[in-house]
Amino acid sequence: MIDLSGKTALITGGSRGIGRATAVLFARAGADVAITYQSRDEAALEVKEAVESLGRQGQVFKVNISEAGEVRRTVEELVAAWGRIDVLVNNAGIWTYLEIGSGNDRAWKETIGVDLDSVYHFTDAVVPYMKKQGQGCIINVGSTAGIRGEAFHSHYAASKGAINALTKSWAVELAPFQIRVNCVAPGWVDTDMCAEVFSDPQFRESVRQSIPLRRIPPPEDIAGPILFLASDLARHITGAVINVNGGAVLCG
């Protein structure tokens, strides 16, 4: 029922986890898919091959997503190749430890650069093309941490809280141009980002038990709602933050 045939999508952080699952799902729905990545050359090429094996066009871009100039050049190159960008998924992110009072400015700046600045840079670069097209869809990947906060990860929570605010602000600003802006906010997900903490079986089980549905979802469970928001089924949804956390954080 969901058909993205003729659409092009740009997904940041697409070499692993939620980004990878979203790229493959979009291709299955008929979209041509480009991804950005920072270091995993082989993994990125595997995603491209997966997209192309489904009969769609795929592209990969190695980008320092914290740098506005690099982001803008990437968007320009993609538009030159494909002529348009219909869907932008701002997915790239990192999750690191930060104890307030430790004086760790480096961790703060790195997380804000990757998790928040990149969202602004890509959106700022893509919006002019979407305005010319007279339509577009932007989906930001947030987190439950942006709603409830997260001790020892306040920099991450701050970036995700800001994404909620940007989503709502841009949704109203861009609505006259038929550009929809929404956010998917996952809770715990079984991805590489969580691999280190989930290596402790007791911690992993405690997380599972804390989720009312009693399961830690794979990335595909987050990619599904992202695909929905990119489709015409969600054509009257903008400014929404959709929480995908198995009931762990109830809000909205």
N, C-alpha and C positions, 0 to 999 in steps of 0.2 A: 504493500500500500504506500510506503514511503519511497518516492522516486526522486532522486537528485540528478537524473540524466540531463546533460548539458550544463551542469553547474561545475564551478571550480572552487576548491577549498584550500585554504592555507592554514596549517596547524603548527603551532610552535611547540617545541619539545616533543617531536613526533617519533623519536627513535626508540622510545620505550614506554611502558606503562599505559596510562590513559591515552596519551597522544598516539601511540602505536595502534591501540585497539580502535580508536576513533578513525584513524586513517584507513584502516582495513574495512571498517563498517561503512564509511562513506563511499569507498570504492565499490563495495557490494551493492550500494544503493544507486550507483551509476555516476558518481562524481569523479572528476579528475582531481588528484590530491597532491599538493606540495607540502613538504614538512621542513622545519628547521631543526637543527641539532647543534650541539657545541663540541662534542668530542668523540662520539661513538660512530666512527666512519662505517664499520662493517654492519652495525645494527641499523643505521640509517639506510644503507643500500638494500638491506633485507626488506625493509618496509617498502621501499620503492619497487622492488621486485614483486612483493606481495600485491601491491596496487596494480601493477602492470599485468600480473597473472590473471587478474579479474577483468582484463580488457580495457582498463582505464589508463590514462596518462599519469605518470608520477614524476615528481622532481624533488630533489633534496638540496638544501642550502645550509652550509656550515656558517654559522653566524654568531658573533658576540652580541646577543640580544639586548645587552645593557647599553649598547652604543647606538645612538639615534642614526648616525650616518650609515652604519652597516645595515641597519634595519631598512632604512629608506632605499638603499641600493638594491636590497633583496626584493622588496616589493616592486620596484621599477623593473627589475629583470623579469620577474614573474609575469607582470602585466604585459611586458614586451613579448613574452613567449606565448601567453594564452589570451591576451586581450582583455581580461577581466578577472576580478576576484569576487565571487558571490558570497562566500562564507569565510570568516576569520574566526579561528578558535584559538584564543589566548590561553594556552595550556601549560607552557613551560614553567617550571618551578623547582625550588630546592627547599629542603627542610633540615635545618641545622640547630645545634644547641646554643643557647645564649642565656647566661645567668645575669640578670640585671645587677649592676654594681661591680661587675668584673672588668669594666673598661674595654670591652671587646668591640671596638668600633668597626673592625674589619668584618666581623660576622654580620653586624647590622647593615653595613653598606652593601655587602655582597648580596644578601637576601633581598633588600629593597631594590637593588639593581636588576636582579633576575626576576623576582616575583611581581614587582610593581612597575618599575620603570619600563620594562619590556612591553607590558600591556599598553601603557600610554604610547610608546614609540610605534608599535605595530598598528594600533588603532588610528593614530594620527596620520600615519603613512597611507593607510588603506582607505580611510573615509573619503578623500577627494575622488577616488575612482568610483566608489559606491554611489556617491552623489551624482556623478556623471551618468552612471547606469540607471539611476532612478530607483534603486533597490539594493538591499544587502542584508546580511545577517552576521552579527558579531556575538560570539558566545565566550564568555569569560569563565575560566575554571577557578572557583573559589575554594572554600573549605569551611567546615563547621568551626574551625578555630577563629574565623572571622566573625563569628556570631557569639561564641561563648568565651573567647580568649584561650590562651594556652600557656600555662606556667613553663618557664625555661625555654619557651619558643615564642616570646612576645613579638620578636621581629617578624616572624612568619605570620602570626595572628594579625599584626598591624597591617601587613601588606594585603592580607585577604579581607580584612575589614574595609580597607580602602577600595578594594575591587568591588565590593558590594555598593559602595557609594558612587563609584564611577559608573557602574552598570545602570543605576537608577538615573543618574545625571545625564548620561549619554542617551538613554532611551528616550527621554523627553526632547532633548536637543535635536536628535536625528530622526525623530518620528515624521516630521514634515517631508523628509526625503525617502520615506518608506524603507528606512534602515532600522531593523529591530536589534535590540541589545538585551541580552539575558545572561544569567549566570547559573552554572551548575555547581553546587557546593557539596562535595563528598565528605564523608567521615573517613574512618579507616578504610584503606584499600590495600589489597595484597599486591604491591608493586615493589620495584627495586628501591624506591625511596624509603620503604619501611622494612627492607630486608634485614638490616642490622638489628633493629629492636625485636623483630619477629623471630630472630634466630634463638631467642630465649623461649622455649616452649611454654613455660609458666606464664610469661608476659602475654604471649600470643593468646593463650587460653583465657586469660583475664580480660583481654580485649574482646574476644568472642562472646564471653559471658555478659559483657557490658552492653552488647547490642541486642535490643529486643528480638530481632529476627534470628539471633544466634548464628550469624555467619559473617565472615569477613569476605567482602565481595571481590571478585576479580575485576580487572580494569574494564572488561566488556560491560559490566553492570553500570558503569559511569558513562561509557561511550553511547549507550542506548538513549538516555535522556538528552545527550548532546545532539545526536542524530535527530531526535524528535524536534528539538528546538530549531534545527536547521531546515526542517521540512515545512511544507504548506499546512500541515496539521496544526502548526503553532503560529499561523499567520496573524492571529490576534493577540499574541503574547509578546509583551515587551516590558522591560524593567523588572522582570521577575527573578528571584533567587530561588531556585529549585533545590531543595535539600535532599541528598541521596545518601542516607546514613543508616538505613535499617531501623529507624525510630530512636536512634541514640540521642539525638538532639531535636527536640520538638519545638518548632517556632513557626511563625507566619500565620 
